[in-house]
Amino acid sequence: MSSLNARFAFFIIAVSAVLCFSQENSRQGASATGVAAGRDEAGRVVQPVGASSVALLPPTSPDQRQAFRDNVKDLYFGFNRGDLTDDDKATLKKDAEWLKAHPDVAFTIEGDADERGDVVYNVFLSDQRALETRDALVKLGVPESRILYATGWGKLYPVCNESNESCWSQNRRSHLAPWPPEDLSKRAETASIPDFGFYGLHTGSGE
């Protein structure tokens, strides 16, 4: 997993650099273009502080939401893995076919992890899962503009709360959902709040 550990180390360095320079870059971008939006190291759009928010997209209709759930499937990952298996790629190919056939449906990609491991590393690992999924879908012809966000939530939103591999394997996933995500307030109430005493930063195993 040396490649993943190296990417985690780069992630920590990048976060530190962003914290140091984001305020100055935002001022420079705003003065040059008014409300110029940049991109983070993963290519995601970052809106400058103080810029007006974009117009909200209309919600996905109930019929399309049900069709999305029936046809677009999540991906599941091995322990401490963020790469796509052959089964994942086959699932994504079917997902992409449906998404391309329904160009009016916008969606999100949420990377998740199981309960084991450090908070920071699991956020990083789940983020890599979301980004791998996003990049694969774009390569398969799904417009990136349809993906409203692809980000990792670590262990915050488990779908199963038992402490065993059967449950953990369900939580190591990339979850695709039509816009807007459902039951946000309910998820916030039942979220697994992590213990932030995570024994310090390291580049070891997560989930």
Secondary structure, 3 states (H helix, E strand, C coil): CHHHHHHHHHHHHHHHHHHHHHHHHHHHHHHHHCCCCEECCCCCEECCCCCCCCCCCCCCCHHHHHHHHHHCCCEECCCCCCCCCHHHHHHHHHHHHHHHHCCCCCEEEEEECCCCCCHHHHHHHHHHHHHHHHHHHHHCCCCHHHEEEEEECCCCCCCCCCCCHHHHHHHCEEEEEECCCCCHHHHHHHCCCCCCCCCCCCCCCCC
